[in-house]
Structures are given as structure tokens and as C-alpha cells.
Amino acid sequence: NPPLDDNTFFLMYCYKQAEEDKLGLCLWGTRGFAKATFIASLKQWTALTKGGTSMLIVKEKTNLEAIQNLISSSLTNIHPAFKIDVTQSDWDSDVKFGIKYKNNEDLVMAKIAIRNAEGGKDSASEKGAGLTPTGYVMDECGKYDARKILKSALISLYDEYGARCTYLLAGCVCAGTKVWNNIGELIN
């Protein structure tokens, strides 16, 4: 097991604070601040402890593959007391966790719904909508217009008490990052 480093501790501290305050969290950093590791850990923790459907919005296949590999590695090496089996592994749409019975039927306990921020048939205004998620992550949110997707999800993320789940917007400043001004115009 790798040692707990300052980045991991800081990310968990910020996440727990946002959870207590019933808010979302935006993590914006540079390369090497453990974004993929944190997202993979958060997705697996949500599946294991909260069940339901957790949303993951991605843009680039390489980032999704990194998250997939981290979750797969963790599930291979996890203590049996915390193990949850993958019953469907379609990293282009849905990953389901639960129990597969001998008659080949599944008891789905948790699901990660995966949406491509710019691909597929849904428009940006529909990609985040339609679910009441137990977790919500938008990865590489600086490389697409995350505002439209987040706006479509807000009705399902909030109730009269605040955020139903702590949603996470994550990105880094690197090649491909888009910049909008305060009135929503793309400036680069």
C-alpha cells in the first residue's frame, strides 16, 4: 500500500468538508496531484458504501482507462470483507457491481453510469440529467463546457437541504484546457 501523502490527505479533507456542508467540490490542479487515483477511489467507495447509481462524466478515453485500471487493480487486491463483484463491465456506458447468481441473474447493488462529455447522441444539456445519483464526478471539466452538463444535473443533485451527494468537478491546467469568460464566451 502506498503511503498517505499530503495531496491525498488534502483532497479527502476538502471532500469531507464539502460533504458536511452539503456542497459540491471543484479540484483544479496540475499534473501529478493524484486526480485519477482520487476519482477511482471515490467511485469505488461510493459503490461499496452508498450503492445506487454514481455518475462519471469523462472526455478522454485515456483518463477513463486510468480510472478503470485503478478500480480493477483495487478490486483484485481488496480484502474479501470489502469486495464487491463487477457484474457488468462496459466502461463506455455502465459498470455494475453486485452479485451474480448461479442462474446467471444479477443482483445489482451499485452502478457507475459513464457518459462522454462530447460524444454520443445526448446533447450537453442532457448528459448530466435523468438520474438521482449517489455520487457525481466530472473529469477533465476544463476541456469541455462543463457548465451546461452541470446545469442539467443540478435538479437531481440538490434538494431543499442542499446537495444530495457531494459532486466533484476535477481538472488540471494542461494542453486542451478551454477558458470561458464570465458571460460564457469561449476565449481560446
DOSEMI-290926 format. One line per 4 residues: number of its first residue (from 1); their letters; for each residue x, y, z of N, C-alpha, C, O. Coordinates in steps of 0.05 Angstrom, whole numbers. Layout:
NUM	a	X Y Z X Y Z X Y Z X Y Z  ...
REM end
This chain:
1	nppl	17 -24 0 0 0 0 18 25 0 37 27 15  11 44 -17 27 69 -17 22 85 8 0 83 19  41 101 16 37 117 40 17 140 34 13 148 11  4 149 55 -15 171 52 2 197 48 16 205 66
5	ddnt	-1 209 25 14 233 20 -3 258 26 -27 256 30  10 281 25 -4 306 31 -27 312 11 -48 322 20  -23 305 -15 -44 310 -34 -69 294 -27 -91 305 -27  -66 269 -21 -88 251 -15 -102 261 10 -127 263 11
9	fflm	-87 268 30 -99 278 55 -115 303 50 -137 306 60  -103 322 35 -116 347 29 -142 343 13 -162 356 19  -141 325 -7 -165 320 -24 -187 308 -6 -210 316 -9  -180 289 11 -201 277 28 -212 298 48 -236 298 54
13	ycyk	-195 314 59 -204 335 77 -224 354 64 -245 360 75  -217 363 39 -235 380 24 -261 366 18 -283 378 19  -260 341 10 -284 326 3 -302 323 27 -326 328 25  -291 315 50 -307 312 74 -319 338 83 -342 338 93
17	qaee	-305 360 80 -316 386 87 -339 393 69 -359 403 78  -336 388 43 -358 394 24 -382 376 30 -405 384 28  -377 351 38 -398 333 45 -413 343 70 -438 342 71  -399 352 90 -412 363 114 -428 388 108 -450 391 120
21	dklg	-418 404 90 -431 429 83 -453 426 62 -466 445 55  -456 401 52 -476 394 31 -471 412 6 -490 425 -4  -446 411 -3 -439 426 -27 -424 408 -47 -418 385 -41  -418 419 -70 -400 406 -89 -372 415 -84 -366 432 -67
25	lclw	-354 403 -99 -325 409 -96 -312 410 -124 -318 393 -140  -296 430 -128 -281 433 -153 -251 430 -146 -240 446 -131  -238 410 -159 -210 406 -155 -196 414 -181 -201 403 -202  -179 433 -179 -165 443 -202 -135 443 -195 -127 456 -176
29	gtrg	-119 429 -210 -91 428 -202 -73 423 -226 -81 428 -249  -50 414 -221 -30 409 -241 -27 378 -244 -39 363 -229  -12 370 -263 -7 342 -267 6 331 -242 22 344 -229  -1 306 -235 12 293 -212 -1 299 -185 11 293 -165
33	faka	-26 310 -185 -38 314 -159 -58 292 -152 -75 296 -135  -55 269 -165 -70 245 -158 -100 246 -164 -116 234 -150  -107 261 -186 -135 264 -193 -148 237 -201 -169 231 -190  -135 222 -218 -147 196 -227 -149 177 -203 -168 163 -201
37	tfia	-129 177 -186 -129 159 -163 -152 167 -144 -166 150 -134  -156 193 -140 -177 202 -123 -205 196 -134 -222 187 -120  -208 200 -160 -234 194 -173 -240 164 -172 -262 156 -165  -220 147 -178 -224 118 -177 -231 110 -148 -250 94 -144
41	slkq	-217 120 -129 -222 113 -101 -250 122 -93 -265 108 -80  -258 146 -101 -284 157 -95 -307 141 -108 -327 135 -95  -303 133 -133 -323 117 -147 -327 90 -133 -349 80 -129  -304 77 -126 -306 51 -114 -318 53 -85 -334 37 -78
45	wtal	-310 73 -70 -321 78 -43 -351 83 -45 -366 72 -28  -359 99 -64 -388 104 -67 -404 79 -73 -425 74 -62  -393 63 -91 -406 37 -98 -408 19 -74 -429 6 -70  -387 18 -58 -386 0 -36 -403 9 -12 -415 -7 1
49	tkgg	-404 35 -7 -417 45 17 -445 57 13 -461 57 31  -450 67 -11 -475 81 -16 -494 67 -35 -518 71 -34  -483 50 -52 -500 36 -72 -512 56 -92 -501 78 -96  -533 48 -105 -546 66 -124 -529 71 -148 -511 56 -155
53	tsml	-536 92 -162 -522 100 -187 -504 124 -182 -513 144 -172  -479 121 -189 -459 142 -187 -452 150 -216 -446 133 -232  -452 176 -221 -447 186 -248 -417 193 -252 -405 204 -234  -406 187 -275 -379 195 -283 -380 207 -311 -385 192 -330
57	ivke	-374 232 -313 -372 246 -339 -343 248 -346 -327 258 -330  -336 239 -370 -308 239 -379 -306 251 -407 -326 253 -421  -282 259 -414 -278 269 -441 -259 251 -457 -265 243 -479  -237 244 -444 -216 229 -458 -215 200 -450 -217 193 -426
61	ktnl	-213 182 -469 -211 154 -464 -188 146 -446 -190 128 -430  -165 161 -449 -142 154 -433 -147 158 -403 -138 143 -387  -161 180 -397 -168 184 -368 -187 163 -358 -184 154 -335  -207 156 -374 -225 135 -366 -211 108 -362 -216 94 -343
65	eaiq	-192 102 -380 -176 77 -377 -159 78 -352 -157 57 -339  -148 101 -345 -133 103 -320 -151 97 -296 -143 82 -277  -175 109 -295 -194 104 -273 -202 75 -273 -203 62 -251  -208 63 -296 -216 35 -298 -194 17 -287 -199 -1 -272
69	nlis	-169 22 -295 -147 5 -286 -142 7 -256 -136 -13 -243  -145 31 -245 -142 34 -216 -164 19 -201 -159 6 -181  -189 21 -210 -211 7 -197 -207 -23 -200 -211 -38 -181  -200 -32 -224 -196 -61 -228 -174 -72 -211 -176 -93 -199
73	sslt	-152 -57 -209 -130 -65 -192 -138 -66 -163 -131 -85 -148  -153 -47 -154 -162 -46 -127 -180 -69 -120 -178 -82 -99  -199 -75 -139 -218 -97 -134 -204 -124 -134 -213 -143 -121  -182 -126 -148 -166 -151 -148 -152 -155 -122 -149 -178 -113
77	nihp	-143 -133 -110 -127 -135 -86 -141 -127 -60 -128 -125 -39  -167 -123 -61 -181 -114 -37 -186 -138 -18 -188 -161 -27  -188 -132 7 -195 -153 27 -223 -163 21 -241 -147 14  -228 -189 23 -254 -201 17 -278 -188 32 -300 -187 22
81	afki	-273 -177 56 -294 -164 71 -305 -139 57 -328 -131 61  -289 -127 40 -296 -103 26 -300 -107 -4 -304 -88 -19  -299 -131 -13 -301 -137 -42 -329 -135 -52 -348 -144 -38  -332 -123 -74 -358 -122 -89 -352 -130 -117 -334 -119 -130
85	dvtq	-366 -150 -127 -360 -161 -154 -371 -143 -176 -392 -129 -172  -358 -143 -198 -367 -129 -222 -385 -149 -238 -375 -170 -246  -410 -142 -241 -428 -160 -256 -431 -152 -285 -439 -168 -302  -425 -127 -291 -425 -117 -319 -403 -97 -321 -402 -78 -306
89	sdwd	-385 -101 -341 -362 -83 -344 -362 -71 -371 -347 -79 -389  -379 -51 -376 -379 -36 -401 -371 -7 -395 -387 10 -388  -345 -2 -398 -334 24 -390 -341 46 -410 -331 68 -407  -357 40 -430 -368 60 -448 -395 70 -439 -404 91 -449
93	sdvk	-408 55 -421 -435 64 -413 -440 59 -383 -446 78 -368  -439 34 -375 -446 27 -347 -428 5 -336 -422 -14 -350  -420 8 -311 -407 -13 -297 -424 -19 -273 -431 -2 -257  -432 -45 -270 -450 -53 -249 -436 -71 -229 -419 -88 -236
97	fgik	-442 -66 -203 -430 -81 -182 -452 -96 -167 -474 -86 -164  -445 -120 -157 -465 -135 -142 -458 -165 -141 -435 -172 -138  -479 -181 -143 -477 -210 -141 -488 -223 -166 -510 -215 -175  -473 -241 -177 -483 -257 -200 -491 -284 -189 -474 -299 -178
101	yknn	-517 -291 -191 -527 -316 -182 -520 -339 -201 -512 -334 -224  -522 -363 -192 -515 -387 -208 -533 -389 -233 -525 -400 -253  -558 -378 -231 -576 -379 -254 -570 -356 -274 -586 -351 -292  -548 -342 -269 -538 -320 -286 -554 -294 -283 -550 -276 -299
105	edlv	-571 -292 -263 -584 -267 -257 -567 -250 -239 -551 -261 -223  -570 -224 -241 -553 -205 -225 -570 -192 -204 -593 -184 -208  -558 -188 -181 -568 -171 -160 -550 -146 -161 -528 -147 -151  -560 -125 -174 -543 -101 -177 -546 -84 -152 -567 -76 -144
109	maki	-523 -79 -139 -522 -63 -114 -513 -35 -119 -520 -17 -104  -498 -31 -141 -487 -4 -147 -480 -3 -177 -475 -24 -189  -480 21 -187 -474 24 -216 -459 51 -219 -465 71 -207  -439 50 -237 -426 75 -246 -437 80 -274 -431 64 -293
113	airn	-452 101 -278 -462 109 -304 -441 127 -317 -434 148 -305  -430 119 -339 -408 134 -352 -419 148 -377 -432 136 -394  -413 174 -379 -422 190 -401 -398 205 -413 -381 216 -398  -396 205 -439 -375 220 -453 -385 249 -456 -407 254 -466
117	aegg	-369 268 -447 -378 296 -446 -384 307 -474 -401 324 -477  -370 297 -494 -373 309 -521 -383 289 -542 -390 297 -564  -383 263 -536 -392 243 -555 -419 233 -549 -433 242 -530  -428 215 -566 -454 203 -562 -477 219 -573 -473 240 -585
121	kdsa	-502 209 -568 -525 221 -580 -537 243 -563 -551 260 -574  -533 243 -537 -545 263 -520 -531 290 -523 -507 292 -528  -547 311 -522 -535 338 -522 -523 344 -495 -529 331 -475  -507 365 -493 -494 372 -468 -515 378 -447 -510 374 -423
125	sekg	-538 389 -455 -558 395 -435 -573 371 -424 -588 373 -405  -567 347 -435 -580 323 -426 -560 303 -413 -569 284 -400  -535 307 -416 -515 287 -407 -515 283 -377 -511 260 -368  -520 303 -362 -519 300 -333 -546 295 -321 -549 291 -296
129	aglt	-567 296 -337 -595 294 -327 -605 266 -326 -593 247 -336  -628 262 -312 -642 237 -313 -637 218 -290 -651 198 -288  -618 224 -273 -612 206 -251 -614 221 -225 -613 246 -224  -617 207 -203 -614 218 -176 -590 204 -165 -592 183 -151
133	ptgy	-566 214 -171 -541 199 -165 -534 199 -135 -540 217 -120  -519 177 -128 -507 176 -101 -479 187 -102 -467 191 -81  -469 192 -126 -443 204 -130 -442 217 -157 -456 207 -175  -426 238 -161 -426 252 -187 -398 264 -191 -389 280 -174
137	vmde	-384 255 -212 -358 266 -218 -356 274 -247 -365 259 -265  -346 298 -252 -340 307 -279 -310 310 -281 -297 327 -268  -297 293 -297 -268 292 -301 -260 310 -324 -275 312 -344  -237 322 -322 -226 339 -343 -246 361 -351 -250 367 -375
141	cgky	-259 373 -331 -280 392 -336 -270 418 -348 -287 435 -356  -244 422 -351 -234 446 -365 -231 442 -394 -224 460 -409  -237 418 -404 -233 412 -433 -259 411 -448 -260 404 -472  -281 417 -435 -307 419 -448 -325 439 -432 -317 447 -410
145	dark	-347 446 -443 -365 465 -429 -380 450 -407 -403 441 -411  -367 447 -384 -379 432 -362 -404 446 -350 -420 433 -338  -406 472 -354 -429 487 -343 -456 476 -353 -475 473 -337  -458 470 -379 -483 460 -390 -490 433 -378 -513 428 -372
149	ilks	-470 416 -376 -476 389 -365 -483 391 -335 -502 378 -326  -468 407 -320 -474 410 -292 -502 423 -288 -517 415 -270  -508 442 -304 -534 456 -302 -557 436 -306 -578 437 -292  -553 417 -324 -574 397 -329 -577 378 -305 -598 365 -302
153	alis	-556 375 -290 -556 356 -267 -565 369 -241 -572 354 -222  -565 395 -239 -570 408 -213 -596 400 -200 -598 397 -176  -617 396 -216 -643 389 -205 -641 362 -191 -656 357 -171  -624 344 -200 -622 318 -188 -601 318 -166 -600 299 -149
157	lyde	-583 338 -165 -562 339 -145 -571 352 -119 -559 348 -98  -591 369 -121 -599 385 -97 -628 379 -89 -645 374 -106  -633 381 -63 -660 382 -53 -661 405 -34 -643 422 -33  -682 407 -18 -686 431 -1 -665 433 21 -663 453 34
161	ygar	-649 411 26 -629 411 47 -601 417 37 -582 420 53  -597 418 11 -571 421 0 -565 399 -20 -583 386 -30  -539 394 -25 -532 374 -44 -538 346 -33 -532 340 -10  -551 329 -49 -557 302 -41 -532 285 -39 -530 267 -23
165	ctyl	-513 291 -56 -487 278 -56 -466 300 -61 -472 321 -72  -442 295 -52 -421 314 -57 -410 309 -85 -397 289 -90  -416 327 -103 -407 324 -131 -380 337 -134 -373 356 -120  -365 326 -153 -337 333 -156 -332 341 -185 -339 326 -204
169	lagc	-321 365 -189 -312 373 -215 -281 374 -213 -270 387 -196  -268 359 -231 -239 357 -229 -226 363 -256 -237 356 -277  -204 376 -255 -189 382 -279 -161 391 -273 -154 395 -250  -145 395 -294 -118 405 -290 -112 425 -312 -125 424 -333
173	vcag	-93 441 -308 -85 461 -328 -64 447 -345 -41 443 -337  -72 440 -370 -54 427 -388 -64 432 -417 -83 447 -421  -51 420 -436 -59 423 -464 -88 416 -468 -97 395 -458  -103 432 -482 -131 426 -487 -151 440 -468 -175 439 -473
177	tkvw	-141 452 -447 -158 465 -428 -171 490 -441 -157 506 -453  -198 491 -439 -212 514 -451 -218 534 -430 -221 528 -406  -219 559 -438 -224 581 -419 -248 597 -429 -249 606 -452  -267 601 -411 -291 618 -417 -290 643 -400 -278 643 -378
181	nnig	-301 664 -410 -303 689 -394 -328 687 -376 -342 667 -377  -333 708 -360 -354 706 -341 -383 708 -353 -402 705 -339  -385 712 -379 -411 712 -392 -414 687 -410 -433 686 -426  -396 668 -408 -399 643 -422 -388 641 -450 -394 623 -464
185	elin	-371 661 -458 -359 660 -485 -332 646 -483 -316 652 -465  -327 628 -502 -302 614 -504 -281 634 -514 -285 647 -534  -259 637 -499 -239 657 -507 -213 646 -518 -195 661 -524  -210 619 -519 -186 608 -531 -192 585 -550 -174 574 -562
REM end
